[in-house]
Amino acid sequence: FTTRPIATRGSTAPERFSRLFNSATPFAGALDELSRTDQRERVADVLLNVTEPYFRRRLLIAARKQRLIGWRGEGSGLVPLRVHALNFAPQSSPIFLAIDNGSPFWLGTLVENEQHSKIVATFGGEWPTDCVVLPIRVRDRTIAYFYADNQDGSVAGAPISELQPVMSAASVGLMRFIQERRVRRASF
């Protein structure tokens, strides 16, 4: 994908969503929308919406100062207060540790441990059959993670090769958000 000047500020939410879902494929629409945004919550909206047809439960986890913190989530059994209470060290999870050590994604069992119990608690406590975790990276640093499962169904058919460019586009939108925030702070 290519980046273009930011053009979403003057658009209304329905216009943005119509662009997202009237594209040739949902992934193409997501790439287009993410290439133009600099709003953190808009990035979350796009990721959670475009992945809804594939996963019953979806969670975005921010990576900040050696901690993983719940950002946003949607799906079956979601407990919003538990999303915001999610907070643990990535080193304590084999999944996040593997991704931090260079694995492009995780597709498999969510090993039962204390940190993963916190993730499962955000969806009311029911353990999934398996899960997928994709990193959202800026350069070599993971700034967020996309977690998804299908509760008691498998995610083995997840469209990972289509989702990876979407996560890369999300990183561009988040980087714009970070840069714009730094500029605003510097101007005060």
ROVOZA-526871 format. One record per atom (N, C-alpha, C, O, CB): atom name; z, y, x. Coordinates in steps of 0.02 Angstrom, whole numbers, plus 50000, padded with zeros to 5 digits. Glycine has a CB too. Example, Ala and Ser with C-alpha at 12.3 -4.5 7.8 and 13.67 -1.06 7.14 Angstrom:
2
- N 50390 49716 50660
- CA 50390 49775 50615
- C 50390 49835 50660
- O 50423 49834 50712
- CB 50452 49776 50565
- N 50354 49888 50642
- CA 50357 49947 50684
- C 50394 50002 50645
- O 50402 50057 50670
- CB 50286 49970 50704
***
This chain:
188
- N 50000 49941 50042
- CA 50000 50000 50000
- C 50000 50062 50044
- O 50016 50058 50103
- CB 50060 50000 49953
- N 49983 50117 50015
- CA 49984 50180 50051
- C 50032 50227 50017
- O 50043 50223 49957
- CB 49913 50211 50056
- N 50060 50271 50056
- CA 50106 50319 50026
- C 50067 50381 50006
- O 50019 50400 50039
- CB 50163 50337 50073
- N 50089 50412 49952
- CA 50058 50473 49927
- C 50112 50525 49917
- O 50171 50508 49917
- CB 50020 50460 49862
- N 50093 50587 49908
- CA 50144 50638 49896
- C 50184 50620 49834
- O 50159 50588 49787
- CB 50111 50707 49887
- N 50247 50639 49834
- CA 50291 50625 49778
- C 50266 50662 49716
- O 50256 50723 49718
- CB 50365 50644 49794
- N 50256 50625 49661
- CA 50229 50656 49602
- C 50268 50639 49539
- O 50245 50655 49484
- CB 50157 50637 49593
- N 50325 50607 49545
- CA 50360 50583 49486
- C 50409 50634 49457
- O 50432 50624 49401
- CB 50397 50520 49503
- N 50424 50687 49491
- CA 50475 50733 49466
- C 50456 50764 49399
- O 50499 50772 49356
- CB 50486 50788 49516
- N 50393 50781 49389
- CA 50373 50812 49326
- C 50358 50763 49272
- O 50347 50783 49215
- CB 50313 50855 49337
- N 50356 50698 49287
- CA 50339 50648 49238
- C 50400 50631 49195
- O 50457 50635 49218
- CB 50312 50584 49272
- N 50386 50613 49134
- CA 50440 50590 49091
- C 50450 50515 49102
- O 50406 50482 49128
- CB 50426 50606 49016
- N 50508 50490 49081
- CA 50522 50418 49089
- C 50469 50375 49055
- O 50446 50327 49086
- CB 50591 50402 49062
- N 50449 50390 48993
- CA 50398 50347 48962
- C 50332 50348 49001
- O 50299 50296 49005
- CB 50385 50370 48890
- N 50312 50405 49028
- CA 50251 50408 49068
- C 50257 50364 49130
- O 50210 50328 49147
- CB 50235 50480 49088
- N 50315 50366 49163
- CA 50324 50326 49223
- C 50323 50252 49206
- O 50292 50212 49242
- CB 50390 50343 49257
- N 50356 50232 49151
- CA 50356 50162 49132
- C 50288 50139 49109
- O 50269 50081 49122
- CB 50407 50150 49077
- N 50249 50182 49076
- CA 50182 50161 49055
- C 50138 50149 49116
- O 50098 50103 49117
- CB 50151 50214 49009
- N 50145 50191 49169
- CA 50108 50179 49231
- C 50129 50112 49261
- O 50087 50075 49286
- CB 50120 50236 49281
- N 50193 50098 49259
- CA 50219 50036 49289
- C 50191 49974 49254
- O 50172 49926 49288
- CB 50295 50036 49287
- N 50189 49974 49189
- CA 50171 49914 49153
- C 50099 49912 49127
- O 50079 49863 49097
- CB 50217 49904 49096
- N 50060 49965 49137
- CA 49990 49964 49118
- C 49944 49952 49178
- O 49883 49957 49171
- CB 49971 50029 49084
- N 49972 49936 49234
- CA 49932 49921 49293
- C 49903 49851 49287
- O 49920 49813 49242
- CB 49974 49928 49358
- N 49858 49834 49334
- CA 49825 49769 49332
- C 49876 49712 49332
- O 49867 49663 49296
- CB 49778 49762 49392
- N 49929 49718 49372
- CA 49983 49669 49371
- C 50048 49708 49375
- O 50049 49766 49397
- CB 49977 49618 49431
- N 50102 49679 49353
- CA 50166 49714 49359
- C 50183 49732 49431
- O 50213 49784 49444
- CB 50222 49671 49330
- N 50163 49688 49478
- CA 50178 49702 49548
- C 50138 49761 49574
- O 50164 49802 49611
- CB 50165 49640 49591
- N 50075 49766 49553
- CA 50034 49824 49574
- C 50064 49888 49546
- O 50066 49939 49581
- CB 49961 49816 49550
- N 50086 49886 49484
- CA 50118 49945 49454
- C 50182 49963 49489
- O 50196 50023 49500
- CB 50132 49933 49380
- N 50221 49914 49508
- CA 50283 49927 49544
- C 50269 49957 49612
- O 50302 50005 49633
- CB 50324 49862 49552
- N 50219 49930 49647
- CA 50201 49958 49713
- C 50179 50030 49706
- O 50198 50073 49746
- CB 50144 49917 49745
- N 50141 50045 49655
- CA 50117 50113 49643
- C 50176 50159 49629
- O 50181 50213 49658
- CB 50067 50114 49584
- N 50220 50138 49585
- CA 50277 50180 49567
- C 50324 50191 49626
- O 50347 50246 49639
- CB 50316 50149 49509
- N 50338 50138 49663
- CA 50383 50143 49720
- C 50353 50185 49777
- O 50390 50216 49815
- CB 50400 50075 49746
- N 50287 50186 49782
- CA 50256 50226 49834
- C 50262 50301 49821
- O 50250 50342 49865
- CB 50182 50208 49841
- N 50281 50319 49759
- CA 50285 50390 49741
- C 50356 50416 49730
- O 50366 50476 49723
- CB 50245 50403 49681
- N 50404 50373 49727
- CA 50471 50396 49709
- C 50514 50412 49770
- O 50504 50385 49824
- CB 50506 50344 49666
- N 50562 50456 49759
- CA 50614 50469 49809
- C 50682 50469 49775
- O 50730 50498 49801
- CB 50601 50537 49844
- N 50686 50436 49718
- CA 50748 50433 49679
- C 50778 50363 49684
- O 50746 50313 49667
- CB 50736 50452 49605
- N 50839 50359 49707
- CA 50873 50295 49717
- C 50876 50254 49653
- O 50861 50194 49654
- CB 50944 50306 49744
- N 50896 50285 49598
- CA 50902 50248 49535
- C 50835 50228 49507
- O 50830 50178 49471
- CB 50941 50290 49484
- N 50783 50266 49522
- CA 50716 50248 49499
- C 50693 50185 49536
- O 50662 50141 49507
- CB 50665 50306 49511
- N 50709 50181 49601
- CA 50694 50120 49639
- C 50728 50060 49605
- O 50696 50008 49596
- CB 50717 50127 49713
- N 50791 50067 49587
- CA 50827 50013 49554
- C 50795 49995 49487
- O 50786 49936 49472
- CB 50901 50033 49543
- N 50777 50046 49447
- CA 50744 50034 49383
- C 50681 49991 49392
- O 50671 49942 49356
- CB 50726 50100 49348
- N 50639 50011 49439
- CA 50576 49975 49451
- C 50589 49903 49472
- O 50559 49857 49444
- CB 50534 50011 49504
- N 50633 49893 49520
- CA 50647 49826 49545
- C 50675 49781 49489
- O 50654 49724 49481
- CB 50696 49828 49603
- N 50723 49807 49452
- CA 50754 49766 49399
- C 50705 49752 49343
- O 50706 49697 49314
- CB 50815 49801 49372
- N 50662 49800 49326
- CA 50614 49790 49272
- C 50557 49743 49291
- O 50538 49699 49252
- CB 50585 49856 49250
- N 50529 49751 49350
- CA 50471 49710 49370
- C 50490 49637 49381
- O 50448 49593 49376
- CB 50438 49739 49433
- N 50553 49624 49397
- CA 50575 49556 49410
- C 50604 49521 49348
- O 50618 49461 49350
- CB 50627 49555 49466
- N 50613 49558 49295
- CA 50643 49529 49234
- C 50606 49468 49207
- O 50639 49420 49186
- CB 50646 49582 49180
- N 50539 49466 49207
- CA 50505 49406 49180
- C 50517 49343 49221
- O 50505 49288 49197
- CB 50432 49419 49177
- N 50541 49350 49282
- CA 50547 49293 49327
- C 50619 49268 49336
- O 50630 49211 49354
- CB 50519 49310 49394
- N 50668 49312 49323
- CA 50738 49295 49336
- C 50782 49318 49279
- O 50775 49374 49254
- CB 50761 49327 49402
- N 50827 49274 49257
- CA 50873 49291 49203
- C 50928 49338 49226
- O 50954 49378 49186
- CB 50904 49228 49174
- N 50947 49334 49290
- CA 51001 49377 49316
- C 50978 49408 49382
- O 50954 49374 49427
- CB 51068 49336 49327
- N 50986 49475 49386
- CA 50962 49512 49445
- C 51016 49561 49466
- O 51050 49592 49425
- CB 50895 49548 49430
- N 51023 49567 49532
- CA 51075 49610 49560
- C 51050 49644 49623
- O 51019 49613 49666
- CB 51139 49569 49575
- N 51063 49709 49628
- CA 51048 49747 49688
- C 51114 49760 49724
- O 51162 49782 49693
- CB 51011 49814 49672
- N 51114 49746 49788
- CA 51175 49753 49829
- C 51158 49799 49887
- O 51113 49786 49926
- CB 51201 49684 49854
- N 51195 49854 49893
- CA 51184 49902 49947
- C 51222 49879 50009
- O 51277 49851 50004
- CB 51206 49973 49927
- N 51193 49892 50067
- CA 51225 49876 50131
- C 51247 49942 50162
- O 51206 49985 50179
- CB 51177 49837 50179
- N 51314 49950 50170
- CA 51341 50012 50198
- C 51398 49996 50245
- O 51447 49964 50226
- CB 51364 50059 50142
- N 51391 50019 50307
- CA 51445 50015 50356
- C 51478 49946 50358
- O 51538 49940 50348
- CB 51498 50068 50341
- N 51439 49896 50370
- CA 51463 49827 50377
- C 51495 49800 50313
- O 51536 49754 50315
- CB 51513 49823 50433
- N 51476 49828 50256
- CA 51500 49804 50191
- C 51441 49796 50144
- O 51392 49833 50149
- CB 51553 49852 50160
- N 51445 49748 50099
- CA 51397 49741 50045
- C 51431 49764 49981
- O 51486 49741 49964
- CB 51370 49667 50039
- N 51398 49810 49946
- CA 51428 49843 49889
- C 51381 49837 49829
- O 51321 49851 49835
- CB 51445 49918 49904
- N 51408 49817 49772
- CA 51367 49812 49711
- C 51337 49879 49693
- O 51370 49931 49694
- CB 51409 49786 49653
- N 51272 49878 49676
- CA 51236 49939 49660
- C 51217 49938 49586
- O 51243 49978 49547
- CB 51173 49948 49704
- N 51172 49893 49567
- CA 51150 49889 49497
- C 51134 49816 49482
- O 51119 49777 49527
- CB 51088 49935 49484
- N 51137 49798 49419
- CA 51119 49731 49399
- C 51098 49728 49326
- O 51112 49774 49288
- CB 51177 49684 49410
- N 51064 49675 49308
- CA 51043 49663 49239
- C 51039 49588 49229
- O 51028 49550 49275
- CB 50975 49697 49224
- N 51049 49568 49167
- CA 51039 49498 49151
- C 51094 49467 49110
- O 51142 49501 49090
- CB 51030 49460 49213
- N 51087 49404 49098
- CA 51131 49364 49057
- C 51203 49365 49083
- O 51216 49346 49140
- CB 51106 49293 49052
- N 51250 49387 49041
- CA 51320 49387 49058
- C 51344 49442 49104
- O 51401 49441 49127
- CB 51336 49322 49088
- N 51301 49490 49119
- CA 51319 49543 49167
- C 51381 49581 49145
- O 51388 49601 49087
- CB 51261 49592 49176
- N 51427 49590 49192
- CA 51488 49630 49181
- C 51482 49691 49227
- O 51497 49687 49286
- CB 51554 49587 49197
- N 51459 49749 49199
- CA 51446 49808 49241
- C 51504 49829 49286
- O 51492 49849 49343
- CB 51428 49865 49197
- N 51565 49826 49262
- CA 51622 49846 49304
- C 51629 49801 49366
- O 51650 49823 49419
- CB 51686 49844 49263
- N 51610 49738 49358
- CA 51614 49692 49416
- C 51558 49706 49466
- O 51567 49693 49526
- CB 51610 49620 49392
- N 51502 49732 49443
- CA 51448 49750 49490
- C 51474 49804 49536
- O 51467 49799 49597
- CB 51384 49775 49452
- N 51505 49855 49508
- CA 51531 49910 49548
- C 51592 49891 49590
- O 51608 49925 49639
- CB 51548 49969 49503
- N 51626 49838 49572
- CA 51684 49815 49610
- C 51664 49767 49667
- O 51704 49751 49710
- CB 51734 49780 49564
- N 51601 49744 49666
- CA 51578 49697 49717
- C 51580 49731 49786
- O 51551 49784 49796
- CB 51506 49673 49701
- N 51614 49699 49833
- CA 51623 49729 49900
- C 51647 49673 49947
- O 51701 49646 49939
- CB 51674 49789 49898
- N 51605 49657 49996
- CA 51625 49607 50046
- C 51584 49615 50109
- O 51534 49651 50110
- CB 51616 49535 50018
- N 51605 49582 50162
- CA 51571 49586 50227
- C 51513 49537 50228
- O 51522 49479 50208
- CB 51621 49571 50286
- N 51455 49558 50252
- CA 51397 49512 50253
- C 51407 49453 50300
- O 51379 49400 50289
- CB 51335 49550 50273
- N 51448 49462 50352
- CA 51459 49408 50400
- C 51496 49349 50369
- O 51495 49294 50396
- CB 51499 49434 50460
- N 51528 49360 50312
- CA 51566 49307 50280
- C 51522 49265 50233
- O 51548 49219 50200
- CB 51624 49336 50241
- N 51458 49279 50231
- CA 51412 49242 50187
- C 51355 49213 50229
- O 51320 49251 50263
- CB 51385 49287 50131
- N 51344 49148 50226
- CA 51288 49119 50264
- C 51220 49146 50241
- O 51174 49150 50282
- CB 51289 49043 50258
- N 51214 49164 50179
- CA 51151 49190 50153
- C 51135 49257 50184
- O 51081 49267 50212
- CB 51154 49196 50076
- N 51181 49304 50179
- CA 51168 49372 50205
- C 51167 49372 50281
- O 51131 49412 50311
- CB 51222 49420 50179
- N 51206 49328 50311
- CA 51205 49322 50384
- C 51137 49297 50408
- O 51110 49323 50457
- CB 51261 49275 50408
- N 51108 49248 50373
- CA 51042 49222 50391
- C 50989 49277 50385
- O 50945 49283 50428
- CB 51024 49162 50347
- N 50992 49316 50332
- CA 50944 49370 50323
- C 50954 49423 50377
- O 50905 49449 50404
- CB 50950 49401 50253
- N 51016 49440 50391
- CA 51029 49490 50444
- C 51006 49466 50512
- O 50991 49507 50556
- CB 51104 49506 50446
- N 51003 49401 50521
- CA 50979 49373 50585
- C 50904 49361 50585
- O 50879 49327 50630
- CB 51016 49308 50599
- N 50868 49388 50536
- CA 50795 49387 50538
- C 50760 49345 50487
- O 50698 49348 50483
- CB 50775 49365 50602
- N 50795 49305 50448
- CA 50762 49266 50397
- C 50730 49313 50346
- O 50762 49362 50325
- CB 50812 49217 50362
- N 50668 49301 50325
- CA 50635 49347 50279
- C 50662 49344 50207
- O 50652 49391 50169
- CB 50562 49332 50278
- N 50696 49290 50189
- CA 50725 49284 50122
- C 50768 49221 50120
- O 50768 49181 50167
- CB 50670 49282 50067
- N 50805 49214 50066
- CA 50844 49153 50054
- C 50821 49125 49987
- O 50816 49162 49938
- CB 50922 49167 50053
- N 50805 49061 49985
- CA 50789 49026 49924
- C 50824 48960 49927
- O 50805 48916 49965
- CB 50711 49017 49914
- N 50876 48953 49887
- CA 50915 48891 49889
- C 50981 48898 49854
- O 50991 48942 49812
- CB 50926 48870 49961
- N 51026 48854 49871
- CA 51092 48850 49839
- C 51135 48910 49858
- O 51134 48933 49915
- CB 51127 48786 49858
- N 51173 48934 49810
- CA 51224 48984 49822
- C 51288 48946 49838
- O 51323 48923 49793
- CB 51233 49034 49761
- N 51302 48940 49902
- CA 51359 48902 49926
- C 51424 48930 49894
- O 51433 48991 49890
- CB 51364 48903 50004
- N 51467 48885 49872
- CA 51529 48908 49841
- C 51578 48931 49895
- O 51603 48891 49934
- CB 51561 48852 49798
- N 51591 48997 49895
- CA 51642 49026 49938
- C 51667 49090 49904
- O 51642 49110 49852
- CB 51614 49041 50010
- N 51717 49121 49934
- CA 51749 49179 49903
- C 51700 49237 49890
- O 51701 49267 49837
- CB 51805 49203 49947
- N 51657 49252 49939
- CA 51610 49307 49931
- C 51558 49293 49877
- O 51542 49337 49837
- CB 51575 49321 49998
- N 51533 49233 49876
- CA 51483 49215 49825
- C 51515 49212 49756
- O 51482 49224 49706
- CB 51451 49149 49843
- N 51579 49195 49753
- CA 51615 49196 49689
- C 51615 49267 49660
- O 51613 49275 49599
- CB 51687 49171 49698
- N 51618 49317 49703
- CA 51615 49386 49680
- C 51547 49403 49650
- O 51543 49439 49600
- CB 51631 49434 49738
- N 51494 49376 49680
- CA 51427 49387 49652
- C 51423 49353 49583
- O 51400 49384 49535
- CB 51373 49359 49699
- N 51444 49291 49579
- CA 51442 49253 49517
- C 51485 49287 49463
- O 51467 49286 49404
- CB 51465 49180 49528
- N 51541 49317 49484
- CA 51585 49351 49436
- C 51550 49411 49403
- O 51566 49428 49346
- CB 51648 49375 49471
- N 51501 49442 49438
- CA 51466 49498 49407
- C 51426 49475 49346
- O 51409 49515 49303
- CB 51419 49531 49458
- N 51412 49410 49342
- CA 51375 49382 49285
- C 51420 49337 49242
- O 51395 49291 49209
- CB 51315 49342 49310
- N 51484 49350 49242
- CA 51530 49314 49199
- C 51556 49249 49226
- O 51593 49214 49191
- CB 51497 49301 49135
- N 51539 49230 49287
- CA 51570 49172 49319
- C 51531 49108 49318
- O 51554 49058 49346
- CB 51633 49160 49288
- N 51473 49105 49286
- CA 51434 49042 49284
- C 51391 49035 49347
- O 51348 49077 49360
- CB 51389 49040 49220
- N 51403 48981 49385
- CA 51366 48969 49448
- C 51294 48951 49432
- O 51280 48913 49386
- CB 51400 48913 49489
- N 51248 48979 49472
- CA 51177 48963 49462
- C 51158 48896 49493
- O 51193 48870 49536
- CB 51133 49018 49490
- N 51101 48870 49471
- CA 51073 48810 49502
- C 51053 48826 49574
- O 51068 48789 49620
- CB 51012 48784 49461
- N 51019 48882 49583
- CA 50999 48907 49648
- C 50985 48982 49642
- O 50992 49010 49587
- CB 50936 48869 49675
- N 50967 49013 49697
- CA 50956 49086 49695
- C 50905 49106 49747
- O 50886 49067 49790
- CB 51022 49123 49706
- N 50882 49168 49741
- CA 50839 49198 49790
- C 50870 49265 49811
- O 50895 49302 49769
- CB 50766 49207 49763
- N 50867 49279 49876
- CA 50892 49343 49902
- C 50838 49370 49948
- O 50816 49337 49995
- CB 50961 49335 49939
- N 50817 49432 49934
- CA 50766 49465 49976
- C 50796 49529 50004
- O 50831 49566 49969
- CB 50702 49481 49935
- N 50784 49542 50068
- CA 50810 49604 50098
- C 50765 49663 50082
- O 50705 49656 50072
- CB 50817 49596 50173
- N 50795 49722 50081
- CA 50759 49785 50079
- C 50775 49818 50145
- O 50832 49840 50156
- CB 50779 49830 50015
- N 50725 49821 50189
- CA 50738 49843 50257
- C 50703 49909 50273
- O 50648 49922 50249
- CB 50715 49789 50306
- N 50736 49948 50314
- CA 50706 50008 50344
- C 50707 49994 50418
- O 50760 49987 50449
- CB 50744 50075 50324
- N 50649 49992 50447
- CA 50641 49971 50517
- C 50672 49902 50524
- O 50651 49855 50490
- CB 50673 50022 50567
- N 50720 49894 50568
- CA 50752 49828 50577
- C 50819 49822 50542
- O 50855 49773 50551
- CB 50761 49814 50651
- N 50836 49872 50502
- CA 50902 49874 50470
- C 50896 49858 50395
- O 50855 49888 50360
- CB 50935 49942 50480
- N 50936 49812 50372
- CA 50937 49796 50301
- C 50982 49848 50267
- O 51040 49857 50284
- CB 50964 49723 50287
- N 50953 49883 50217
- CA 50991 49935 50182
- C 51013 49912 50112
- O 51056 49943 50081
- CB 50950 49999 50176
- N 50982 49858 50087
- CA 51001 49832 50022
- C 50973 49761 50016
- O 50932 49739 50056
- CB 50974 49877 49965
- N 50997 49727 49965
- CA 50974 49659 49951
- C 50958 49653 49877
- O 50991 49684 49835
- CB 51027 49606 49972
- N 50908 49613 49862
- CA 50892 49596 49793
- C 50912 49523 49784
- O 50886 49479 49818
- CB 50815 49607 49777
- N 50959 49511 49739
- CA 50984 49443 49724
- C 50958 49425 49654
- O 50959 49468 49609
- CB 51063 49439 49728
- N 50936 49364 49644
- CA 50916 49342 49577
- C 50927 49267 49569
- O 50924 49229 49617
- CB 50842 49359 49565
- N 50940 49248 49506
- CA 50944 49177 49489
- C 50922 49169 49417
- O 50911 49217 49381
- CB 51016 49149 49501
- N 50917 49107 49396
- CA 50900 49091 49327
- C 50956 49052 49294
- O 50944 49009 49252
- CB 50834 49050 49324
- N 51016 49067 49312
- CA 51076 49037 49285
- C 51073 48962 49294
- O 51083 48937 49350
- CB 51085 49055 49211
- N 51059 48924 49241
- CA 51057 48851 49246
- C 50986 48825 49259
- O 50975 48765 49259
- CB 51085 48820 49183
- N 50938 48871 49269
- CA 50869 48851 49285
- C 50855 48867 49358
- O 50891 48905 49391
- CB 50819 48887 49239
- N 50802 48838 49384
- CA 50785 48847 49454
- C 50743 48910 49465
- O 50708 48934 49420
- CB 50747 48786 49480
- N 50747 48937 49526
- CA 50704 48992 49547
- C 50652 48967 49597
- O 50620 49008 49632
- CB 50747 49049 49577
- N 50643 48902 49601
- CA 50597 48873 49651
- C 50526 48900 49645
- O 50490 48903 49695
- CB 50596 48797 49644
- N 50505 48920 49585
- CA 50438 48947 49576
- C 50435 49023 49582
- O 50386 49053 49560
- CB 50411 48926 49509
- N 50486 49053 49610
- CA 50488 49126 49616
- C 50428 49152 49655
- O 50409 49122 49706
- CB 50553 49148 49650
- N 50399 49207 49633
- CA 50340 49235 49667
- C 50359 49275 49730
- O 50348 49336 49733
- CB 50300 49280 49619
- N 50386 49241 49779
- CA 50413 49274 49838
- C 50360 49314 49875
- O 50373 49370 49897
- CB 50444 49223 49885
- N 50301 49286 49883
- CA 50249 49322 49921
- C 50228 49386 49886
- O 50205 49432 49919
- CB 50188 49277 49932
- N 50235 49389 49820
- CA 50220 49451 49783
- C 50280 49499 49785
- O 50271 49559 49784
- CB 50202 49435 49711
- N 50340 49472 49789
- CA 50400 49513 49789
- C 50413 49547 49856
- O 50440 49602 49858
- CB 50460 49472 49770
- N 50393 49515 49911
- CA 50407 49544 49977
- C 50374 49613 49986
- O 50408 49658 50012
- CB 50383 49497 50031
- N 50311 49624 49966
- CA 50284 49692 49972
- C 50319 49742 49926
- O 50324 49801 49941
- CB 50209 49691 49956
- N 50343 49717 49869
- CA 50380 49761 49823
- C 50445 49784 49856
- O 50464 49843 49851
- CB 50395 49725 49756
- N 50479 49739 49891
- CA 50540 49757 49926
- C 50525 49806 49983
- O 50564 49852 49996
- CB 50576 49695 49954
- N 50469 49797 50017
- CA 50449 49844 50069
- C 50435 49913 50040
- O 50454 49964 50069
- CB 50386 49819 50107
- N 50402 49915 49982
- CA 50389 49979 49949
- C 50454 50011 49926
- O 50461 50072 49929
- CB 50342 49969 49889
- N 50502 49970 49905
- CA 50567 49997 49885
- C 50601 50030 49945
- O 50634 50081 49938
- CB 50612 49941 49856
- N 50593 49999 50003
- CA 50624 50029 50063
- C 50594 50098 50077
- O 50630 50142 50101
- CB 50614 49983 50124
- N 50530 50107 50064
- CA 50498 50173 50075
- C 50529 50224 50027
- O 50545 50280 50048
- CB 50421 50168 50064
- N 50536 50205 49964
- CA 50567 50250 49915
- C 50638 50267 49933
- O 50660 50325 49927
- CB 50564 50220 49846
- N 50676 50218 49956
- CA 50745 50230 49976
- C 50749 50273 50039
- O 50794 50314 50045
- CB 50782 50164 49987
- N 50702 50262 50085
- CA 50702 50303 50145
- C 50687 50376 50128
- O 50716 50422 50157
- CB 50649 50277 50195
- N 50642 50387 50081
- CA 50628 50456 50058
- C 50691 50487 50028
- O 50707 50545 50041
- CB 50571 50457 50006
- N 50727 50447 49988
- CA 50789 50472 49958
- C 50839 50491 50012
- O 50870 50544 50008
- CB 50819 50417 49911
- N 50847 50449 50062
- CA 50894 50462 50117
- C 50874 50525 50155
- O 50916 50567 50171
- CB 50898 50401 50165
- N 50810 50531 50171
- CA 50786 50589 50209
- C 50794 50653 50169
- O 50815 50704 50196
- CB 50713 50580 50228
- N 50778 50651 50105
- CA 50786 50711 50064
- C 50859 50731 50058
- O 50875 50791 50060
- CB 50757 50699 49994
- N 50903 50682 50052
- CA 50975 50697 50049
- C 50999 50729 50114
- O 51040 50775 50113
- CB 51015 50632 50035
- N 50974 50704 50171
- CA 50993 50733 50235
- C 50969 50806 50241
- O 51005 50849 50266
- CB 50964 50691 50293
- N 50908 50818 50218
- CA 50881 50887 50219
- C 50924 50932 50176
- O 50941 50988 50197
- CB 50808 50888 50195
- N 50942 50910 50116
- CA 50984 50950 50073
- C 51052 50965 50104
- O 51077 51021 50100
- CB 50994 50915 50005
- N 51082 50914 50135
- CA 51147 50924 50168
- C 51141 50973 50226
- O 51185 51014 50237
- CB 51176 50858 50194
- N 51087 50968 50263
- CA 51077 51013 50322
- C 51065 51085 50301
- O 51078 51131 50339
- CB 51018 50988 50364
- N 51039 51095 50241
- CA 51024 51163 50219
- C 51085 51200 50193
- O 51081 51260 50180
- CB 50971 51162 50166
- N 51141 51166 50185
- CA 51202 51199 50161
- C 51242 51227 50218
- O 51295 51257 50206
- CB 51245 51152 50121
***
